[in-house]
Amino acid sequence: MSCEYAKERNLLKFSTFACFCFAALGIGLGIWAGSMVIVFDGAYSLVGLALSLMALAASTYIRNPKAKNGKESKPISEQKAALIESLVVLVKGLTVAVVCLISFASALEALFSGGREVNAGFALVFGIVNVAGCLATYAVVSKHAGKRPSVILKAESSQWLMDTVISAAVLVGFLVSAGLMMTSYSEYAVYADPMMVILASVYFATVPVKMIGESSKKLMSLYQESDNANRRGVPA
């Protein structure tokens, strides 16, 4: 096992464990506190957990594929490895796009149905802890991924950056809500939660679009290379 592969696998394992912790914390506390934006944050982490597991499985297969008889087989070709990595990034992008779309629709419905009350004091504590945790995880993954990370680690790092900013948006929403509660505009505090979900969803719409675009271009390039090789009679 190469040093680079061991580092990549350990980082993906760390990322997977962190996703599980944030997903459980966000969804559980979000339902208990009645906060849509906390549930959204936890749901994104839950999606991140599934995507991190997929990335870990892909990385393991690329570096150490198994033959049908159970014995170790030869390493797969660079082209096949690039294909798998691009597919992982494409699935990540599509999944994040769906999460953003669903969250946007749910928040829009809440906004036009009277908003949503949130325990601002409790939510502020959650927001601070969540931002600090996500930022620390992003820092670990991006720092140890190196200056030239693999496609999978680059996508993993982008995923955590997105989670960090979502968590920061959640915290800002709680601060706005708490501030409004102490003014004559307290009746508008119920709109802070869905508004932050809408803003976060719109802001991050560019992230999955970029991931989908880059991975699609890569897949198209790989397809053209394979097609050209087949025409020349060279195995892909």
Buried (B, 14 or more C-beta within 10 A) or exposed (E): EEEEBEBBBEBBEBBBEBBBEBBBBBBEBBEEBBBBBBBBBBBBBBBBBBBBBBBBEBBBBBBBBEEEEEEEEEEBEEEBBBBBBBBBBBBBBBBBBEBBEEBBEBBBEBBEEEBBEBBBEBBBEBBEBBBEBBBEBBEBBBEBBEEEBBBBBBBBBBBBBBBBBBBBBBBBBBBBBBBBBEEEEEEBBBBBBBBBBBBBBEBBBEBBBEBBEBBBEBBEEBEEEBEEEEEEEEEB
